[in-house]
Amino acid sequence: MSPSAGGLVVFLLSVQVIQSQDGWRVNYHQTDVCAAKGSTVKISCDYTYPHGIRYSDIKDRFWFTKEKDGEPVDLRTDSEYSGRVNYTCYSKDCYLIITDVRESDSAEYKFTFMTNKPGEKYTGSPGVTLSVTGFQVQVGRSDSTLFELTCHSSCVLPGHRVYVWYKNEEYFMTGSSLLVSSGSTDRYSCYLGGYWDQRSPAVYGPQRPSVSVSPSAEMLEGGSVTLTCSADANPAASYTWYKEHEDSPRASGQIFTITNFTAEHSGNYYCEAQNEMGRSNSTLRLITSSGKSHAFFCSLTHYIHNPTKEVTHSKRGL
């Protein structure tokens, strides 16, 4: 089964908003627009003006989100919208079309028009609120053995929408949520059907942590040893340091410093990286010999999500 092809995705709340004053009027055809990142958005309005003003008197009409020195800035001149904005007007009906919308396009859009007489202009305010959403995978606990992954957008997408899930960069299934076994090492991402290039960042448990030691050469007893741990994970991992045969952690955070290092500090230390998807750890052995302290990677053992599944790597010295 293959994902559907790309297309136009625009979601409108069809409630008209009419802004008027003394015969001047702007009628917005929707109040809020929610659109998927990368889609094309169309915002529409119609306008009227007092009797005595002719259509030929209208000098300019445009859409804006910003003002400079108290004057609206035409979107067509805004560098952030360069090449992505088009206006279409039929008589008194005007449309704003924005292609390849970005999350930074989320704003309030207003329509203004002016005549050939100085100072004779009107802006419909408030305007239309555009919310551009990307997609994120939210991780929740279903029970002790399952996680629930949900494809989430920052604004409400009304109607029936098809969400597509990828597992390890391959199409997996459709649905707004997904149950995953605790202990899975796979990577999951989602997107709204038709927008495969707008996929969410993948979520996954911590990969085997990398542990480094500083200084890495010989040092005299009484010095300091700094251990640093890092692991590829999304959501970001938290870190805890343990010493073998001790129940309580020695430290939390990526960096663990042992000051005044002595023979009593010798032993196996391990860093555990953990996020909502699982956990993983690496073990480092610190040895004191002949009055001097040496830091060695004597073994690297990692547990991915499932503490009963052990994989031991070859010895490597620093």
N, C-alpha and C positions, 0 to 999 in steps of 0.2 A: 504494500500500500504506500503510496507516495503523497506528500503534502500537496495541498491545493496551490494553484498559481496565485501570484500577487494581484492586487486590485485596489480599488478605492475604498477606504474605510473612514466614514465620517458619521458621527452620532450626534443628533440634534434633539434638543428639548423644544418642541414646537409650541412655544408660547410667545405671542407677539408682545413687544414692548414699544409703546408709542411715546416719543418725547416731542412735545409741541409747545409753542409759545407764539401768540399773536399771529397765527397763520403759518408760522414756520413749524415744520414737523419732520421727524425722522421715525420711521416705523421699522424696528428690527424684527425680523421674522423668527428669531429664536433668541433665547436668553443665555443659554449655555451650550457649548460645543465640547464634546469629549472625543479625541481622535488618537489613533495609534501613531506612535513615532514612525516617521517615514511615509505616512500616508499623505493624501491631498485633501485639503479642507476648503469648503465653500461657505462663506458667510454672506447673507443677503439682507437688503433693506429696501425700502422705498421712501421717497421724500416729497414734500410739498412746500410751497412758499406763498406769501400773501398775494392777493389780487393786485394787479398793477405791475407785477414783475413778470416779464416774458421769459420764455425758455431760453431765448438767445441772450438774455442778460446773465445767465449763469456762466461765470468765468472759469471756475474750477470746482472739482469735487474729488475727494480722496479719503482714504482710511489712514488711521494713525493709532499708535499706542503711546508715543512720547511727545513731550513738548520741549521747545527750546526758546528761552526768553519769552515764555508765555504764549508762544505760537505752536500749533500742531506741526509735527514733522511727518511729511508724506512718506508712507512705507516704501514707496518706490525709490526714495533717496537714502534709505537706511541701509548701510553696508551689511548689517546682519541678515537682511532679507534679499540681498543681491541675487538676481536671476531666479527668484522663487515666488515673486508676487506678480499677479495680474489683476487688472480691473476690467469688468465688463458692465456696461450700462445700456439699458434699453429704455429710452425716455426717462422716466423717474424711478426706474428700478435699477439698483446697482448691486454688484456682486464683488466680493473679495475672494480671490483664489490663491491659496498658499500651497505650494508643492513641497514635498520632502520635509514635512514639519518636524521640528526639533522640540525637545523638552524646554529649551530656552524661549520658544515661541509662546509659551503659556503666558497670557496677558489679557487685558481688557482692550478690545478693539472698538474704535468709534469712527463714525462717518461724519464728515464735515463738508459743507458746500458754501460757496460765496458768489456774490454777483460782481459786476464790473464797477460797482460803487464802493469807494473806500470804506472799510469797516462794516460793510453789510454782509454778514455771514451767520451761519448757524451750525451748531454741533449737537448731535443727539447724545445725551449723557444721562444716566450711565449707558454703556455700550454692551457689547457681547463678550462674555468671558470664555476664552479658549483654554482648555486643559489638555495638554499633550502628555500621554502616558507611555512609559516604557514598561517592560514586564520584569517581574522579580519572582523568584521561587521562595515562598515562605515555608519554613520547616516547623512542623508541630508534632507532638507525640500522640500517637493513636492509642497505644498500650505499651506494655513492657517489651514487646517484640517488634512493633511496627512504628514507623514514622509516616506522617501524612504530609506530602508535598502539595502545595497549592500554588497555582499560577495566579499572580496578583498584579493588578494595575492600580495606578494612583488615583484614577477617577473611575466612576461607575460606567461600565459599558452595557447599555440596555439591550434587551433582546437576546436571542439565542446565538451564542458565539462558540466557535469550535477552537479549543486550545489543543495544540499539538505538543507532544513530549518527545524529547530526544534523550537517548541513553548512550553515553560514551560516543557522542557525535553521530549516532545513527537513529533514524526514525524508530520510535518505540510504540506509541499509542496516542489516542485522543482522549480528552476529558479535562475538566477544570482542576481535578486533584488526582493524586497518585499515592498508593500505599507502597512503602519500601521497607524491606526487612531490616531490622537493626543489625548492624555488622556489614552492610553492603559497602563495597569500595567503589561503586560505580558513580559516574557523574551524570547529573540530570539537569536539563534545561527545558524551557517551554517558550512558545510564542503563539500569537493569534493566527489562526489558519489564514493563509494567503500572504503572510509576511515572514517568510522563513529567514530573511536577512535581518530581522529585528528580534532575534532570539534573546532571551534573558541570559545573564551570566549563569554558568553551571554551578550547582551546589554539590559539595562532596566533603567527605571526612578528611582529617589530616593525613597527608602522606608521611612516609617515614621521616622523622625530624632529622635535621642536620645539626650536629653539635660541634662547636669549635672551642679551643682552649687558648687562653692568652695569659702569660707568655707560653709559647709552645716549646721553648728550649729549656735546658736545665736552669734551676733557680735554687737559691739558698733557702733553708727552712726559715720561717718567719716572714716570708714574702706573701704576696697575694696571688690568688689564682682566679681568673674570671672565666666562667663558662657561659657560652651563648648558644641558644637553641632557636631554630626556626623551622617551620613546616608549611608546605603549600596546603592551603585549606580555604574553603568558602562555605559558610561564613568563616571569618577570621578565627584562628585558634587562640585559646588561652593556654598558658604554660604553667606547669608545676614541677618543682624539683624534689626528688626523693633520694635518700641514701638507703642502700640495701639493708634489709632487716630492721628498718625503722618504720613505724606506722605513720608518724606525723611528717608532713612535708617539711623540707628544709627552707624552701623559698618559693615564691610565685613570680611570674613574669619571665620574659625571654632571657634576662641576664641574671646570673647567680655568681656572686663574688665570695670567695673564702679568704678571709684575712688571717694573717699570722699562721700560715700553713705549717702543720707539724705532722709527725708520723700518725697521730691519732686521727687525722683527717683522711688517711688512706682508705681506699675501698671503692666499691662500685656505686656510682651515682647515675640516676637516669632522669631524663626530661620527658614529661608526658604532655603531649599536645592534645587538646580536646575542643570539639565544637558540638553543635547540635546533632551532627551526623555520626559522630563516633570519636575514637581516640586512638593514639598511636604513641609509641615511646622508643627512645634510643638510650642505650646504656654506655657509660664512659667509666673506665677504671683509672683512678689516680693512685700512684705508687710513690712511697718515700723510700729511698735507698741510699746508704752510706752518707747520711747527713744532708743529702740534697734531695729535692723533690723533683719528680719527673711526671709529666702528664702524658698518658698513652691512651689511644683508642685500642684497648685490648679486645673489645668485642662490641659489635653493634647488634642489638637484638630489638626487633620491633614487633609490636602487637597492633594489628590494624583492626580496630572496632571490636574484635572478638578476643578477649583475654586468654582464651584457651588455645588459640592458634599462634604458634611461635615460629619465627623464621630467623635463623642465626646467620650472620654474615661473617666473612673471613676477617682475620685479625689485621689491623693496620696500625702502625706506630706513628707518632708525631715526633 
